[in-house]
Amino acid sequence: MTAADVDVARVRLEDERAFLERELRQLTQVTRDPTATIGFGKRVGEGTSDAIGRIERVGQADALATKLADVERALEKLDEGSYGICDRCGATIPAERLEARPSSVLCVRCSAGT
């Protein structure tokens, strides 16, 4: 990778980090009365709908947190000088993969689990 490629990757990763942090803040923000109770009865009611919405938001937050961790690791690798090297096997990650997904820290084979 050239120095220009590294600079472009850093800008893209920092932009993605800022976006993910904003999304996580919004997703985890408490938007209802924390003293209210959620009830589960035989009928689907407002409390059940709220609970299902919370479960969905937790799943979304987990996915965003995982993406954010990947971005943070890729930024660490840029600082270490090991960006573009697979964390698991040490193989070179193709430039095409890094262009498509700058937060890649594993080669295709390792990310597929083979």
Secondary structure, 3 states (H helix, E strand, C coil): CCHHHHHHHHHHHHHHHHHHHHHHHHHHCCCCCCCCCCCCCCCCCHHHHHHHHHHHHHHHHHHHHHHHHHHHHHHHHHHHCCCCECCCCCCECCHHHHHHCCCCCCCHHHHCCC
